[in-house]
């Protein structure tokens, strides 16, 4: 009985730690991409759209919403950098680890 309790405690602790982990690194081209509001990109050239997706759960454990949002931002910035963009703007809410963005070039549009 004691062994089962210890195993469950270790399992729950591991799941809690994993739910806060982040696996998405910001690439060099993504480091140059900023996140702005729609009213700040009026003079910018829209290059396209991207949808960033990351895991919202690990197994049956929900991940921390702040961690998920940070990963989605990094993914979107990396994708925008690949497209030649320097700015992203959210174009919808974060739902189940997925969020849409518009990509812009604001510097030398």
N, C-alpha and C positions, 0 to 999 in steps of 0.2 A: 504494500500500500504506500509506504513512504517513497519508494522508488518511482511510482507512478506520479505522485505529487511533484517530485523533483523534476521528472521528465517534462511534465506539463508546464512547470514554471520556467524551465529553460526554453521550451518551445515558444511560450508566449513572449518572453524577453527577446528572443531572437527575432520573432515576427515584428515586435515593436521597433527594434533597431533597424531592421530592413525597411520598414515602412517609411522611415525618415531618410534613407540613403538616396543619393542621386548618382546616376550613371551617365549623364549627358555632359560632355565637356564642350566648352565654347571654343570653336576653332578660330585661328587667326583672322579669317575673313569675317566671322561673326562678331569678333571683338569690336569691329568698326561700325557695327549696326546699332542704332539707338531705337528705343521704343518711345513713340510720341503719341499724342492724342490727335484725332481727326482734324481738329481746327488748326493744328500746327503744321499741316502738310499741304496747305492750299496752293503754294507755289511750286510744289514738287511734282515730279513726273511719276505717275503710277506705272510700275513695271509688271505687276501681276498679283497673283494671290498664292498663298501657301496655307496648308493645314498642318499643324504640328500635333503629333500624337505620342503619348507616353503611357505607361501602365498606371492605371488608377488603383489597382489592387495587386497584391502579391498573394496568389491563392485566394483565400477568403478574407484576407486582412486588407482593409482600405488603407491606402497610403496617405500621408499628410498632405492636405490641400496646398499648403505653401510650397512644399517640395515639388509637387506636381506642376504648379504654376511656374516655378523657377525653371524646371526642365523644359516645359513647353516654350517659354521665352527663349531659352538657349537654342532649342531646335529651330525655332522660327528665325532667329538671328543668323544661325548657321546657313539655313536655306536661302535667306535673303542675300547674304554675302555671296553665295554661289551664283545667284541671279544678277549680281552687280548692283544690288540695292544697298542703301546705307541707312534706311529707316523702315520700321514696321509699325503698323497700327492695327490693333485688334479690330476684327470685324464681326465678332460674335462672342458669346460667352464660353467659358471653359466647361465642357460637359464630358464626364467620364474620361478625362485625360486627353481630350481633343479640343483644339481651339483654332479658328480660322483667323488669318491675318492678311492685310494688304501690304504689298512691298512697294517702296518708293525710292527714288533717287532724288535727294534734296540738294546735295552738293554737286554743282555743275550739272543741273538737270538737262 
